[in-house]
Amino acid sequence: MLALIAAATISCNPGVLFSQVAAATGGAAWKSVGEVSAVGNLRSSGLNGTAAFHDDMRGGRYTNRQTLSVAGETLEVYDGQTDWVRDISGGVHAYDAWYPRALAVTQAYLTRRAYLASNPQGTFSCVGTGSSGSDTTQLVRVQPPGAIPATLAINNRTHLVESIAIRAPIETDITTFADYRQVGRLVLPFAISHASSFEPENGDRTDVTRYTVSVNATASDFQKPREIDNARTLANANSTTVPVALEGRQLLVWASINGRAPMPFILDTGGHAILDTAAAKILGVRGFGAGVSGGAGSGTIGLQYARVRSMRIGNAELLDQPMLVIPYPYDFYERGKRVPLAGILGLEWFERYAARIDYAKRNLTLTPLANFTFRGAATRVPIRFQQDMPLANAAADGNNGWFGVDTGNAGLLILYGDYLRRTGLFAKYTPGATIKGSGTGGSNSGTIQTLSSFGIGGSNIRSLKADFTQMKTGSFSSWTEAGDLGLTVLSHFTPTFDYANGTLYLEPVAHPLDIPPNRSGIAFTKNQSSTIDVEAVRPNSPATVAGIVAGDTITAVNGRSASEFSSADFLDLVTAPAGSVVRLTIRRGANTRAVELTLRHP
């Protein structure tokens, strides 16, 4: 039944509007259509390619295929129950967290144009007006049963749908339609564009070159994608075990690109294969295109696409792989006198291999998922995917939510603003000390609190410090997730990630890693090799007593030039036992002075 909700200041009737849309695009002809397919030319992130889609007009199934030069192909298929994605690396996983499941229902509803039925299901309301050149549009909010709402902009003159906007976890996704033409008895758009409010530069446009309208849908058009056969394990090994390191609490693994000497990469369950531009230059890898990447920061950073012949970790190898090339700032890749950080590795490895991370022994074991069976004593925790980060159910102070399980998170457990407000945790805790962090796209901030407990997989971690963030942009602003857990939680276990079976195996360890706090009170970064920059100072800390303030620079540490210390090296010094003394040379403007910090518990 069509439920009409009158908007107080807008005079419009959704039922009449949708009747006009139906008449303008084919009317009764839609009843005899089983599938609409199209191919066209694609432009995205400065690259050219092709696009193809299939829409099941009766069942709501859909397939979207995009192929870009250099970047490769992505394929998304909704088979009527599960939304499957094959990403540019060739791996396959489901989007099966609650939000993508609800979104798939919405997309299926829109795909079959259910709002055009004579007696459509759902709730509809007029929510405003817009403009389109010299024309005006009516904005109608469509709420399919049990799904995510969408807002359709309908042209008052042509009665055609010009755009569809849907609220996503950290942004609004907008699809626009233009250049409508007659295709048999139907009227269909020949220009289709997608963009997001957070990363508009990554928008794409498809110019359709051919539509095919069929009476019946073809089942093979909506089957789960097959994984590309581009992974192998050398020397007939059943698995491979390699050393990892924790530098500045960041989990690093060494990988060889195109057969070159292994370089250090962050191992990040939520990341993709990324090369810093400096590493790409060393390797002779050239980037193409002009997109952007967002992440834990408040903004975005530019990116290009490249392809490499191989990526190898130990005896595990991926062939013909795309990599993002990103111009990270100095503070991302610096490692003092050691080889700089080369980039990030993530999803493409976890899709192909079960990954066991032994924080105590500092090693990583990769086993092909095709022949992996977990053996051992562990709690099995289901993991789901909203996009590329695995999510697990956990509870902060007894409040359940879905948390990103993020091996790339070297900091505290992070709780997001919407979850904090919804659960009352903001009100429960008094404001704590400000904390600043960094991620792809820039900086992020929050306040430090100490939770009574954090539970996951039947284990309860007591007195766990957490970052209460209120970020408005970036991945930490998500309204669909509770937060992000990393080293401070995962190091209580030996975790094994099994993406194929949607399972995280957690083996509790008798003695979790000792992760001491920063006892100096200095929040710092390295923006150049010669100095360490003071970004913030905690009140009533040793740094405060020494008169250090934000904006100061550290030029020497314990009598040695700051150029000899990486950020990780300096962190090791300021997390030394209470009572340890750190001697610093501080520069403020043209003045330089020596200070001594006696570390103490924060």
C-alpha positions, 0 to 999 in steps of 0.5 A: 500500500502506498503510504503518503506522508505530507511534507509541511511546506511542500505541495506534491503527491508521490503517487502522482509523480511516480505515475508521471515517471512511469508514463514518461519512461514506457508505461505498460511496456515495463510489464513485459521486460525481464532484463535490461542490459547495457554496455558503455564507455567509462571514465573514472579517476582519470582513467578510461575503460568500459562498463556493463550492467544487467538489471533483473526487472522482476527479481531485482538482481543486478550485476555491475562490471567496470574495467579500467585501464591499469586499475583492472576490473571490479565486478559486483553481483547481487544474486537475490540473497547476497551481494558479492564483489570481485575487487581489482585484485581478483579476490572475491568476498561478500558484502554481508554486514547489516548495512550492505544487506539492507542496501542491497534490498534498496538497490533491488527495489530501485533496480526493478523500479518497484516504485512505479507499480500501481500499488507499490510497497514502501513509504514515500514522502516529499522532502523538498525541491531542487533545480536542474538547469532551468527546470525544478525537481521534486525530491521524494524519499522512498523507504522500501520495507526493511531497507535503506531509504533513497531520495529520488529527484524527479524533473517537473517538466520531463517527469524523468528521474534525474538522480538517486541519493542514498546515505552511506556510512560516512558519506552520501552516494549520488547516482545521476541520470541524463541523456534519456533516449527511446529504446524500443518502447522504453525511455532509458538514460544514456549518461549515468554518473556516480559520485560520493560526497566524501570522495567526489574526485573518484566519481565515474561516468558511463556513456551507454553505447547499447541497451538490450531489453529482454523478455526474460532474465538470464540466470547466468548474468547473476551468478557469484563471481569466480575468483581470478586464479592469480595466487600461488604458493611456491615450493609446493608449500602448504603454508608460509611463515615469515617474520613481522615487526612491531615498530611504533606499535605498527605491524610490519611485514616484508614483501617483494615487488616484481622480484626486488629485495623485500621492503617493509609494508604495513599489514592492514586488514582494512587496506589495499595494496599501496605503494608510496610514491618514493617506493614506486620510484625506487621500484620503477613502477609508474602510476596512472590516473588521478583519483583520491583515497580517504581513510582514518584522516579527516580528508583525502589524498591523491592516488594513481593506479599501477600494475606489478608483475608480482607481490610475494610474502615468503613463499606466497605470491600474487601475480599481475596485481594492481597497486595504488600509488599514493604520495604519503607525507614524510611522517608516514614512511620515515623509519630513521636510518632504516629502509623507509616504509614502502606502503600497505598490503591488505585485502588482496592477501586476506582474500586468498590466504588464512592469516595467523598473526603471532604477536608474541613470536613476531611471525605471520603464517599464510595458508591458502584458503582453498586448503585451510582448516583451523586446528587448535583451541580458539573462540570462533568469532563471525566476521562480516564485511561492510566493504573491505574491513572485517567487522566483528561483534564486540561490546564496550561496557556491555554495549554491543556493536560491530567493530572493524578488526583492523591490524593496521590500527597501531593505537587505541581502541576507537569508539565512534561518535554515533555509537557513543551517543546511542549507548550513553557512553559519552554521558557516562564518562567525563571528558578525558585528555585529547589524543591526536592520530593520523591516517590516510587523508590527514589527522584525527582526534578524540579523547582518552577514556578507560573503559570498565570492560571490553568483550569479544569472543567470550573474553573480557578485557578490563580497564582498556583505554579507548579513544572516544572520537567525534570525527565528522568525516573519514572512516571514524565518522561511520554511523553504521559501525561502533568503532575500530579495534587494533593492536591493544585488543588483538594482542590479547590473542593470537588471531587467525583470519579466515575470510572464506568462512567468515571467521576470526579465530581468537586464541587467548594468550597467557601474557598479552603484549605489554603496551606501555603508555607515553609517559612524557606527555608529548604528542609528536610526529616527524615531518622532516628528518632533522627534527621531531615536532611537538603537536600537543602536550598533555596537561600535568605531564613531565613535558608540561613541567619542562615548559614544552608546548605545542609547536616546539621542535626537538632537535636532539635526543639524549645528546644525539641529533633527532635525525638519528631517531625515527618516530618509532625510536622516540616512542620507545624512549618515551614509553620507557619505565617510570623514572627513566630520564630523557634529555631533549634539546628544544627549539622555539623560534630562534631560541634553543634550550636543553630540558630533562624529562623524568618519565612518570605514569600518566 
